[in-house]
Amino acid sequence: MADASPTARPRHAGLTVAVLVPCLNEEAAIGKVVADFRAALPDATVYVYDNNSTDRTAEVAAVAGAVVRRERRPGKGNVVRRMFKAVEADLYVMVDGDDTYEAAAAPALIARLLDDQLDMVVGKRIETHQAAYRLGHRFGNAFLTGMVRKLFGSSIEDMLSGYRVFSRRFVKSFPSSAREFEIETELTVFAGQMRMAIAEVDTRYKERPPGSVSKLRTFRDGWRILVTIVNLMRNERPLLFFGLLGALLVAAAVALGIPLLVEYERSHTVPRFPTAILCTGLTVVGTVCVATGFILDLVSHVRREQKLLAYLQHPATVARDRDDA
C-alpha cells in the first residue's frame, strides 16, 4: 500500500511524469479526469490528445489545466503511437478520458513500477458499479485475454484495461501498427515477447458519467482484436502458426486419403484420381507450411533480438532516492 501521509515523499519524486489521455468526444468527463489526475499527481503534466472530437473536449481539457494536442488520424492506436513518439518523460501514465478509472490509484501504480523495477503496470479493473462493464465487453475481454495468455504466455488478466503505467524504455522502444482498440493487445504481447517485468494492480472501475458514450463496438472491435492476435501469432510465433496450418492440411489429406488406400488395398485400383491429386497437393502444401514456419521462426528470433537491443538502449527508470543512496 502506498503511504497515505500528506507529507510522505512520493516514490516518483525527482522523476518527470506524463499522464497521457487519448480522447474522442469526452466533453462530459474530461474536465474531471484532468482535475483528478492533477490532484493525484501534482508534479505530473497531463497531456490530452484530441482525436477529431466534434464537441468541446479540447476546450474543457485546456481549462482544466491539461496540455492539449491533436491527432488527426482516427483511432486510439494512432493516438497512442503519436503520444509515445512526441512526449518526453521518465514515467508515463496512460488512461482513458471517460472518468471510469481511479485517478487516486496512480501513485500506487507508479510506486509498484519503481519498487519492483518493472516496465509496465496494468490497472486491473474491479467493478464498483454493475453498469460499468457491459456483458459483451466482459466476455470478449475474458476470451481475448485468455487467447493471449495461452499463445504468448502473458500473465495479464485484464489485457484490455486502458489504465497503465510505463517506464520510458518501454514507451520509446514500442513498435506499434495498431490503428484502433487493438493497441492494448499489442502492448501486452510486446511486453511478453520481450520478457519484460510487468504486474497488475487492482483498481476500481466505475460507470461513465452522464453524457459520455463508449466508443468501443463490441463485435466490430472484438473482431479486429481477434485478427490482431492472429497476425501477431503469425509474426511473433510463426513456427506455431504455420506448423498448425501445415498439420491441418496434412490431417485433411490423411482423412481424404484413407478411403483411397483402403480401396487400393482391396482392388489395386485408384477409383478417384481427383481426390488422390488433392491429397498429394494438401500434403505438399502442408509440408511447405511447416518448412516456412521453421524459416520464419529464425527471422522472428533475429527481429526479437533487434527489438531487445533497441529496448536496452534506454536506461531503466529507478526512483531518485535509490540513485542517491
LINCOR-V492207 format. One record per helix or strand of 2 or more residues. SS is the DSSP state (H for helix, E for strand). FROM is the first residue (numbers start at 1). LEN is the number of residues. If there is no record, write none. Layout:
# LINCOR-V492207
ss:SS from:FROM len:LEN
ss:SS from:FROM len:LEN
This chain:
# LINCOR-V492207
ss:E from:17 len:7
ss:H from:30 len:11
ss:E from:45 len:6
ss:H from:57 len:8
ss:E from:67 len:4
ss:H from:76 len:11
ss:E from:91 len:4
ss:H from:103 len:13
ss:E from:120 len:8
ss:H from:130 len:3
ss:H from:135 len:18
ss:E from:164 len:4
ss:H from:168 len:6
ss:H from:183 len:11
ss:E from:198 len:8
ss:H from:218 len:19
ss:H from:238 len:30
ss:H from:273 len:40
ss:H from:320 len:5
